[in-house]
C-alpha cells in the first residue's frame, strides 16, 4: 500500500536565513534588518522557554544542525513525499509589523529569498508567500506578484497580530485578489500573545492552546461574516492546530447560531436562513473545496472527524523541521495508512489529493 499511496506535505517550514533575506531588501531597510532582524519576535514565550532536550535529540539523530533546501530534498527522499509546501518560521509573526514601508520590504525580501533559495532548487518544493498585512494595497500587489511572477501557490496569513479579525472588511481586497487569481489563502498559528493566555507560565500549555485558539477565531469570524458567500471562488486552509478544534468550532458555531442568529439588515453576514442548518452550510463549503484543515498522522480524533465531516477537508502536514524528523514523519504517514477506520479513498485524500486540490498542484 505504501508504494501505491502518494503523499504531499501540505505544511512544512523553512528556517529563515536572516542575512540573505536582508540582502534581498532595498536600502535602508537591509541595513536595519541586518542589525535588528527581519521579523518581530513571535511572542514573549517562544524566545524564553528552555528546551527539554527533545528538539536537540531529534536534530542530533538526523545529524543535521542546519535545515536548508538540501536537507529538505533529503527529507522528501527519506519519507517518500512527492511535494512539500513551505511556510515560514520567524515569518509567522509578519502580521505584527506595523510600519508599512518596512513590512513591504520585509515580505518582498522573504518571498524573493524563498523563491531563489528553495523553489528554484527543486520543483518538489512549493511556496506560500507573505503579505504586508498593515498595508492592504501593498498586500494585494504582493499577492499578485508571488502568484504570477514567483509561481507560488498562494499566501499565508497569520492568525494573530492583525489589526482586525480575519472576517473584517479590512481584508476583503486580499480575498478578492485570491479569488481572481485562483490562488489560495492559508491561516497559520505561531505567535500567540494577546490571546488571553499570556499569563500561562509553562510553554507547553501556551503552545497547546495558542494554535487552536487562533484557528477557531479565524474560521468562525470568516464564516459568520459571510466571506465564503462574498467570494465564492475563495479557498482557505487553517493549519497546524490539529483536528479537534475544528469539531469544537462547528459545534459551538451551530449552537450559537441557532439561539443568536445575527441581525443582518445589510446582508453582509453569513447566508444561512434564521434557524437554518449551520453545520450543513459548512459541510457544503467543505464539499465544494472551499475549507481545508491541516492534520498530522498521529491524531486520535482524525477518524472521528472523517466519519463526521468526510475526508475532503483534511491535509497531511509534516511540520518538518519543527519537532519532527524523517523517522517521526514516516511513522505519522504509517499511522494514516494503517488505520482500519479510514477507507483507501480517505487515506489518499488526506495524504495527497486534498493538498493537490487546495494548492492547485497539477
C-alpha positions in Angstrom: 0.0 0.0 0.0 2.8 2.4 0.8 4.3 2.0 -2.6 1.0 3.0 -4.2 0.0 5.8 -1.9 1.2 9.2 -2.9 2.0 11.8 -0.2 2.1 15.6 -0.3 3.3 17.6 2.7 0.7 20.4 3.0 2.5 22.3 5.7 6.3 22.2 6.0 8.6 25.0 7.3 11.8 26.8 6.5 14.2 28.3 8.9 14.9 31.8 7.6 18.3 33.0 6.6 18.0 36.5 8.1 21.2 37.8 6.4 20.1 36.5 3.0 16.6 38.0 3.4 18.0 41.3 4.4 20.2 41.2 1.3 17.0 41.0 -0.8 15.6 44.1 0.9 16.3 47.6 -0.5 18.2 50.4 1.3 17.9 51.5 4.1 15.9 48.5 5.2 18.6 45.9 4.5 21.0 47.6 6.9 18.3 47.9 9.6 17.2 44.3 9.2 20.8 43.0 9.5 21.0 44.8 12.9 17.6 44.0 14.4 16.2 41.1 12.4 13.6 41.0 9.7 10.6 39.9 11.7 9.3 40.8 15.2 9.6 38.1 18.0 6.8 35.5 17.8 5.8 36.4 21.3 7.2 36.7 24.8 7.4 32.9 25.4 9.0 31.5 22.2 12.2 33.3 23.0 12.3 32.4 26.7 11.4 28.7 27.1 14.1 26.1 27.8 14.0 23.1 25.5 13.6 19.8 27.4 16.1 18.1 25.1 13.7 16.6 22.6 14.4 19.0 19.8 18.2 18.8 20.3 18.0 15.0 20.4 16.0 14.9 17.2 18.5 17.2 15.4 21.4 15.0 16.6 19.6 11.9 15.4 19.2 13.4 12.0 22.9 14.6 12.0 21.7 17.9 10.9 22.0 21.2 12.7 21.1 23.5 9.8 18.0 22.8 7.8 18.1 24.3 4.3 17.0 23.4 0.8 19.4 20.4 0.5 18.2 19.0 3.8 14.6 19.5 2.7 15.2 17.5 -0.5 16.8 14.7 1.5 13.8 14.7 3.8 11.5 14.3 0.8 13.6 11.3 -0.4 13.7 9.7 3.0 10.0 10.0 3.6 8.7 9.3 0.0 6.9 12.6 -0.1 6.2 13.9 -3.6 5.8 17.6 -2.9 6.1 19.9 0.1 4.5 23.3 0.5 6.7 25.6 2.6 5.7 28.1 5.3 7.9 30.4 7.4 9.1 30.1 11.0 10.1 33.7 12.1 7.8 35.0 9.4 4.8 33.6 11.2 5.0 37.0 13.0 4.7 39.0 9.9 1.3 40.4 11.0 2.9 42.2 13.9 5.0 44.6 11.7 3.3 48.0 12.0 5.5 50.1 9.7 4.0 49.8 6.2 7.2 50.6 4.3 9.3 48.1 6.4 6.5 45.5 6.1 6.6 45.7 2.3 10.4 45.5 2.2 10.4 42.5 4.7 7.9 40.3 3.0 9.2 41.0 -0.5 12.7 40.1 0.8 11.3 36.9 2.3 9.4 36.0 -0.8 12.3 36.6 -3.1 14.6 34.6 -0.8 12.2 31.7 -0.6 11.9 31.6 -4.4 15.6 31.8 -5.1 16.8 29.5 -2.3 14.1 26.8 -2.3 11.7 26.9 -5.2 14.4 27.3 -7.8 16.3 24.4 -6.1 13.6 21.8 -6.8 10.2 21.6 -8.4 9.2 19.4 -5.5 9.4 22.4 -3.1 6.4 24.8 -3.3 6.0 28.1 -1.6 3.4 30.2 0.2 4.2 33.9 0.2 3.9 36.5 2.9 2.0 39.8 2.7 2.4 43.3 4.4 -0.7 43.0 6.5 -0.6 46.6 7.6 -0.8 47.9 4.0 -3.7 46.2 2.2 -3.0 47.9 -1.1 0.6 46.7 -0.9 -0.7 43.2 0.1 -2.9 42.9 -3.0 0.1 43.9 -5.2 2.3 41.4 -3.4 -0.2 38.6 -3.7 -0.3 39.2 -7.5 3.5 39.2 -7.6 4.1 36.0 -5.6 1.5 34.0 -7.7 2.1 35.4 -11.2 5.8 36.2 -11.1 7.2 33.9 -8.4 4.9 30.9 -9.1 3.8 30.4 -5.6 0.6 28.6 -4.6 -0.8 31.5 -2.6 -0.1 33.3 0.6 0.0 32.6 4.3 -1.9 35.0 6.6 -1.0 34.9 10.4 -3.8 34.0 12.7 -2.6 36.6 15.2 -1.0 40.1 15.2 -3.5 41.5 12.7 -5.3 44.8 13.3 -8.7 43.2 12.9 -10.3 39.7 12.9 -9.9 37.8 9.6 -13.6 38.2 8.7 -13.2 42.0 8.7 -13.8 44.1 5.6 -10.2 45.3 6.0 -9.0 42.1 4.4 -11.7 41.7 1.6 -9.3 43.1 -1.1 -6.9 40.2 -0.3 -9.6 37.6 -0.6 -10.9 39.2 -3.8 -7.4 39.0 -5.4 -7.0 35.4 -4.3 -10.3 34.6 -5.9 -9.4 36.5 -9.0 -6.1 34.7 -9.5 -7.3 31.2 -8.5 -4.8 31.1 -5.7 -5.4 30.2 -2.1 -5.1 31.6 1.4 -3.9 29.7 4.5 -4.0 30.8 8.1 -1.2 29.6 10.3 -0.7 29.9 14.0 2.7 30.5 15.7 2.6 33.8 17.6 0.1 33.6 20.5 0.5 36.7 22.6 -2.5 38.9 23.5 -4.9 35.9 23.1 -5.8 35.8 26.8 -3.1 33.2 27.7 -0.1 35.4 28.3 -0.2 34.6 32.0 0.5 30.9 31.4 3.8 30.0 33.0 4.5 26.8 31.1 5.4 26.9 27.4 3.8 23.6 26.7 0.5 24.9 27.9 0.9 28.1 26.0 1.8 26.2 22.8 -1.1 23.8 23.3 -3.8 26.5 23.4 -2.3 29.1 21.1 -2.7 27.3 17.8 -6.4 26.1 18.2 -7.5 29.5 19.6 -6.1 31.3 16.6 -7.7 28.9 14.1 -11.1 28.9 15.8 -11.1 32.7 15.7 -10.1 32.8 12.0 -12.7 30.2 10.9 -15.6 31.5 12.9 -15.0 35.1 12.0 -14.8 34.3 8.3 -17.9 32.1 8.3 -20.1 34.4 10.3 -19.1 37.4 8.3 -20.1 35.8 5.1 -16.6 35.7 3.5 -17.3 32.5 1.6 -20.5 33.9 0.2 -19.0 37.2 -0.8 -16.0 35.5 -2.5 -17.4 32.2 -3.9 -14.1 31.2 -5.5 -12.0 31.6 -2.4 -10.2 28.6 -0.9 -8.9 28.8 2.7 -6.9 26.4 4.9 -6.5 26.5 8.7 -3.2 24.9 9.6 -1.2 23.3 12.5 -3.9 23.2 15.1 -4.9 19.5 14.8 -8.5 18.4 14.0 -10.3 18.6 17.4 -10.6 22.4 17.3 -12.5 22.2 14.0 -15.1 19.9 15.5 -15.4 22.3 18.5 -15.7 25.4 16.3 -18.5 23.7 14.3 -20.4 22.5 17.4 -20.2 25.9 19.1 -20.9 27.8 15.9 -24.0 25.8 15.2 -25.4 26.1 18.7 -24.8 29.8 19.0 -26.2 30.5 15.5 -29.5 28.8 16.4 -30.1 30.9 19.5 -28.3 34.1 18.5 -28.9 34.4 14.7 -27.2 37.6 13.7 -29.3 40.7 12.9 -28.2 41.4 9.3 -30.2 44.2 7.7 -27.4 44.9 5.1 -27.0 41.2 4.2 -23.3 41.3 4.9 -23.1 38.3 7.1 -23.5 34.5 6.8 -26.1 33.4 4.2 -28.0 30.9 6.3 -31.7 31.5 6.9 -32.9 32.0 10.5 -32.9 28.7 12.3 -31.1 27.2 9.3 -28.5 24.4 9.5 -25.1 26.0 10.2 -23.4 22.6 10.1 -24.9 21.8 6.7 -23.7 25.2 5.5 -20.1 24.4 6.5 -20.3 20.9 5.1 -21.3 22.3 1.7 -18.2 24.6 1.9 -16.1 21.6 2.6 -17.7 19.6 -0.3 -17.2 22.5 -2.7 -13.5 22.6 -1.8 -13.6 25.9 0.0 -12.4 25.0 3.5 -9.4 22.8 4.4 -7.8 21.8 7.7 -4.2 20.7 8.3 -3.7 17.5 10.2 -0.9 15.3 11.3 -0.8 11.5 11.2 -0.9 10.7 14.9 -4.2 12.5 15.8 -6.6 10.3 17.7 -9.7 12.3 16.6 -8.9 12.1 12.9 -11.0 9.1 12.1 -14.0 10.5 14.1 -13.7 13.8 12.2 -13.7 12.0 8.9 -16.7 10.0 10.0 -18.5 13.2 10.9 -17.4 15.5 8.1 -15.8 13.3 5.4 -12.1 13.3 4.5 -12.3 16.1 1.9 -11.0 19.0 4.1 -8.0 17.4 5.7 -4.4 18.0 4.5 -1.5 15.9 5.8 1.2 18.1 7.3 4.7 17.1 8.4 5.6 20.4 10.2 9.2 19.5 9.4 11.7 20.6 10.7 9.7 21.8 13.8 9.9 19.0 16.3 9.9 16.4 13.5 12.5 14.4 11.6 12.1 11.8 8.8 11.6 8.9 11.2 8.8 10.7 13.0 7.2 11.7 9.7 7.3 8.2 8.3 5.6 6.9 11.5 2.9 9.5 11.1 2.3 8.6 7.4 2.2 5.0 8.5 -0.5 5.8 11.1 -2.8 7.1 8.4 -2.0 4.2 6.0 -2.6 1.5 8.6 -5.8 3.0 10.0 -8.7 0.5 9.9 -11.2 3.3 10.4 -10.3 5.1 7.1 -11.1 3.9 3.6 -8.4 3.8 0.9 -10.1 6.9 -0.6 -9.9 8.7 2.7 -6.3 7.9 3.1 -5.3 9.0 -0.4 -7.3 12.2 0.1 -5.7 13.1 3.4 -2.2 12.2 2.3 -2.2 13.8 -1.2 -5.4 14.5 -3.1 -6.8 17.3 -0.8 -3.5 19.2 -0.9 -3.3 18.8 -4.6 -6.8 20.4 -4.9 -6.1 23.2 -2.4 -2.7 24.2 -3.7 -3.5 23.6 -7.4 -0.7 21.1 -7.7 -1.2 19.5 -11.1 
